[in-house]
Amino acid sequence: MEYDLRKYILTTDGLSKKYRGFTALQDVSIHIPKGSVYCLIGRNGAGKTTLLRLVCGLQKPTAGSYSLFGRPYGDRDIYKSRRRMGTMIGQPALYPSMTAAENLQIQYRMLGMPSFRDIPELLALVGLENTKGLRVQTFSMGMKQRLGIALALAGSPDLLILDEPTAGLDPLGIIELRELLLKLNRERQTTLLIASHLLSELPRLATHYGFLEKGRLLRELDAHSLEEGCRKCISLTVSNSSAVCALLDDRKLSYRILSDTDLEIYSPITVTELVQALAATDIHILSVSQREEGLENYLLNLVEIGASGYGTEK
């Protein structure tokens, strides 16, 4: 696929990071459009945090490069691009004995911002406007996450990078955080790069996805393409799954073999039509059901198809 790099706030080109005897990231190329909510998905240890730390300048890549707001990594003015970026990687660094406003004042000073005038507005934006006088040590986990995002938003960044922002939140806190991120994206046109393994929430938020596994990018696609990829399928248990392949190949149907007896058919075909076709063979149908593939199964399929010797897709 060819990309028009003028459309992207952040791109990486073959980005890699190796430690002594361990490869954390290998040949990763992602493309984050302006105004998007880009969700980087992968299990713990997939390389998500490593990728974020590299593009934030917290670590240096072993190989490859990246471009941030049109400036390539290595440009002596790359710091100017990083000023347009806000980050929260890991637990936010907070001063527990201070109030939320006082924490923000310290952040403003570190950024060289002389006026604290818009701190009340920023606290209201993240839902902490009623915390005056309360020390951060009394805050719930959700309130601390909100304050961490407020710190990342100091200076009105164009790109906000968040690493597992829902970690430790209860279901209500996750919903509130999701609404906050959507508000930032829609009302402030803030581009979001979010690393997460909480798959249930992401379809409500993401416009683009990147799937990481063992340091490699398995696939990158937009929400519309993912919706098409999360296709309906017929799950079939038969006496011999490999014997069904000839019939499916003859009809040019897309399928995936799961085991000696189980397979999934992705091409459009009615259950009635399938049963009638198999009835003419010596294959016994043990069970048949229809379902729609979700994001979790889509990721599992990507991992399985990419693993040698496990699963096939036609």
C-alpha positions in Angstrom: 0.0 0.0 0.0 1.3 3.5 -0.9 0.8 6.3 1.6 0.7 10.1 1.1 2.9 11.1 4.0 1.6 14.7 4.0 -1.7 13.4 5.5 0.0 11.9 8.6 1.1 13.5 11.9 3.3 10.5 12.8 4.8 7.8 10.7 7.4 5.1 11.5 9.6 3.4 8.9 11.0 0.0 9.8 11.3 1.0 13.5 13.2 -1.6 15.5 14.5 -1.8 19.1 16.8 -4.5 20.3 18.2 -5.1 23.8 20.9 -7.6 24.7 19.6 -10.9 23.4 16.0 -9.6 23.0 14.1 -7.9 20.2 11.3 -5.8 21.5 10.3 -4.2 18.2 11.1 -5.3 14.7 10.6 -3.4 11.4 7.4 -1.6 12.4 5.9 0.9 10.1 2.7 2.7 11.1 0.8 5.8 9.8 -1.3 8.0 12.0 -3.6 10.5 10.2 -4.3 13.9 11.5 -7.4 14.0 13.6 -7.6 10.2 14.0 -8.0 8.0 17.1 -5.3 5.4 16.4 -5.4 2.3 18.7 -2.3 0.2 19.0 -3.5 -3.3 20.0 -1.5 -6.2 21.4 -1.1 -8.3 24.4 1.3 -7.5 27.2 4.8 -7.7 25.9 3.8 -7.2 22.2 5.9 -4.0 21.9 3.3 -1.3 22.4 5.1 0.6 25.2 8.4 0.3 23.4 7.0 1.9 20.3 5.5 4.8 22.3 8.7 5.4 24.2 10.7 5.5 20.9 8.5 8.1 19.2 8.4 10.2 22.4 12.2 10.3 22.4 12.5 8.4 25.7 14.6 5.7 23.9 16.6 5.6 20.7 15.7 3.1 18.0 18.2 0.4 17.0 17.1 0.7 13.4 14.6 2.4 11.3 13.2 5.9 11.7 10.1 8.0 12.3 8.7 11.4 11.3 6.7 13.6 13.7 4.8 16.5 12.2 6.9 16.3 9.1 10.2 16.3 10.9 12.3 13.2 10.6 13.9 11.5 13.6 17.5 12.9 13.8 16.5 16.4 12.7 18.1 18.8 15.1 14.7 20.6 15.5 12.7 17.4 16.3 12.2 18.9 19.8 9.9 21.5 18.2 7.7 18.7 17.0 7.7 17.0 20.4 6.4 20.2 22.0 3.2 19.6 20.0 2.8 16.3 21.7 1.4 15.3 25.1 2.1 11.9 26.7 1.0 9.7 29.5 3.1 6.5 29.5 2.6 4.3 32.6 1.1 5.7 35.8 1.0 9.5 35.8 3.8 11.1 37.9 1.8 13.0 40.5 2.6 14.9 43.7 0.2 13.2 46.2 0.4 15.9 48.8 -0.6 18.6 46.4 -3.9 19.5 44.8 -4.8 18.9 41.2 -4.3 22.6 40.4 -0.9 22.6 42.1 0.2 19.6 40.1 -0.8 21.4 36.9 1.1 24.6 38.0 4.3 22.5 38.3 3.7 21.1 34.8 3.1 24.6 33.4 6.4 25.8 34.9 8.3 22.8 33.4 6.8 23.7 29.9 7.8 27.4 30.4 4.1 28.5 30.4 4.0 31.8 32.5 0.3 32.0 33.1 -2.0 29.6 35.1 -5.1 31.3 33.8 -6.5 28.4 31.9 -5.9 25.7 34.6 -9.5 25.9 35.8 -10.8 25.3 32.3 -8.4 22.3 31.9 -9.6 20.8 35.2 -13.2 21.3 34.0 -12.4 19.6 30.7 -11.3 16.4 32.5 -14.0 16.5 35.1 -11.9 17.6 38.1 -13.4 21.1 38.5 -14.8 20.3 42.0 -11.5 19.1 43.6 -10.4 22.4 44.9 -8.5 21.9 48.2 -8.4 18.1 47.8 -5.0 16.5 47.9 -4.2 14.0 45.1 -3.5 11.3 47.7 -7.3 11.2 48.3 -8.2 10.8 44.6 -9.6 7.6 43.2 -7.8 5.7 40.4 -10.1 7.3 37.8 -9.5 10.8 39.1 -5.7 10.2 39.0 -5.9 9.0 35.4 -7.9 12.2 34.6 -5.3 14.3 36.2 -2.6 12.5 34.3 -4.4 13.3 31.0 -4.8 17.0 32.1 -1.0 17.1 32.6 -0.5 15.6 29.1 -2.9 18.3 27.8 -1.0 21.2 29.2 0.1 23.4 26.3 -2.8 22.2 24.1 -0.9 19.4 22.2 -2.0 18.4 18.7 -1.1 14.8 19.4 -1.9 13.0 22.7 -0.2 9.6 23.4 -1.6 7.4 26.0 -0.3 4.0 27.2 -3.0 1.8 28.7 -5.1 4.7 30.0 -7.9 2.5 31.3 -5.5 0.4 33.5 -7.0 0.0 37.0 -10.3 1.7 36.2 -13.7 0.3 37.1 -16.4 -0.1 34.3 -17.8 3.4 35.1 -14.4 5.0 35.0 -13.6 3.4 31.7 -16.8 4.8 30.2 -16.1 8.3 31.6 -12.5 8.1 30.2 -13.8 7.1 26.8 -16.2 10.0 26.7 -13.4 12.4 27.6 -11.2 11.1 24.8 -14.0 11.3 22.3 -14.6 14.9 23.4 -11.0 15.8 23.0 -10.9 14.3 19.5 -14.2 15.8 18.3 -14.1 19.2 19.9 -10.4 20.0 20.0 -9.5 17.9 16.9 -6.7 16.3 19.1 -5.1 13.3 17.4 -4.9 10.3 19.8 -2.5 7.4 19.8 -3.7 4.9 22.4 -2.0 1.6 23.3 -4.4 -0.9 24.8 -5.3 -4.5 25.2 -8.9 -3.7 26.4 -10.6 -4.8 23.2 -14.2 -4.3 24.2 -13.9 -0.5 24.4 -11.9 0.2 21.3 -14.5 -0.1 18.6 -16.4 2.7 20.3 -13.4 5.0 20.1 -11.0 4.1 17.3 -10.8 5.3 13.7 -7.7 3.4 12.9 -5.9 0.3 14.2 -2.5 -1.2 14.3 -2.1 -4.8 15.5 1.2 -5.8 17.2 2.4 -9.3 18.2 5.9 -10.1 19.4 7.3 -6.8 18.3 5.9 -7.1 14.7 3.1 -5.2 13.1 0.6 -7.8 11.9 -1.8 -5.4 10.2 -2.8 -1.7 10.0 -6.2 -0.7 8.8 -9.0 1.9 9.4 -12.3 1.2 11.3 -14.3 0.7 8.1 -11.9 -2.0 6.8 -11.9 -3.7 10.2 -15.7 -3.7 10.2 -15.6 -5.5 6.9 -12.9 -7.8 8.2 -14.9 -8.8 11.2 -17.1 -10.8 8.9 -19.9 -13.2 9.6 -19.0 -16.8 9.4 -20.4 -20.3 9.7 -18.8 -22.5 12.3 -18.9 -26.1 11.3 -18.0 -29.4 13.1 -17.8 -32.4 10.8 -16.5 -35.9 10.9 -13.5 -34.8 8.8 -12.7 -31.2 8.1 -10.0 -31.7 5.5 -12.5 -33.7 3.4 -14.7 -30.6 3.2 -11.9 -28.5 1.6 -12.4 -29.9 -1.9 -16.0 -28.9 -1.9 -15.2 -25.5 -0.6 -12.4 -25.0 -3.0 -14.6 -26.0 -5.9 -17.1 -23.3 -4.9 -14.2 -20.8 -4.3 -15.3 -20.2 -0.7 -13.1 -18.6 1.9 -12.5 -20.7 5.0 -10.2 -21.6 7.9 -9.5 -25.0 9.3 -9.3 -25.0 13.1 -8.8 -28.7 13.7 -9.5 -32.2 12.3 -13.2 -31.6 12.9 -13.7 -27.9 13.1 -13.6 -25.1 10.5 -15.1 -21.7 9.7 -16.5 -20.5 6.4 -16.4 -16.8 5.7 -17.8 -16.5 2.2 -21.6 -15.9 1.8 -23.4 -19.2 1.9 -26.7 -20.2 3.6 -26.7 -23.0 6.1 -29.4 -24.8 4.1 -27.2 -24.7 0.9 -24.2 -25.9 2.9 -26.1 -28.8 4.5 -27.5 -29.9 1.1 -24.0 -29.8 -0.5 -22.5 -31.9 2.3 -25.4 -34.3 2.3 -24.2 -35.6 -1.1 -20.9 -36.7 0.5 -19.9 -39.1 3.2 -19.1 -36.3 5.6 -21.2 -36.2 8.7 -22.2 -32.8 10.1 -22.0 -32.8 13.9 -22.9 -29.2 14.5 -23.3 -25.9 12.6 -23.8 -22.4 13.8 -23.6 -18.8 12.5 -21.8 -16.0 14.2 -20.2 -12.6 13.6 -16.5 -12.3 14.3 -15.6 -9.6 16.8 -12.4 -7.6 17.4 -11.0 -10.2 19.8 -11.4 -13.1 17.3 -10.0 -10.9 14.5 -6.9 -10.3 16.5 -6.6 -14.0 17.4 -7.0 -15.0 13.8 -4.2 -12.6 12.8 -1.9 -14.1 15.4 -2.8 -17.7 14.5 -2.5 -17.1 10.7 0.9 -15.4 11.3 2.2 -18.3 13.4 3.9 -21.1 11.4 2.1 -24.4 11.4 -1.1 -23.2 13.1 -4.3 -22.6 11.1 -4.7 -21.9 7.4 -6.9 -19.4 5.6 -7.9 -19.6 2.0 
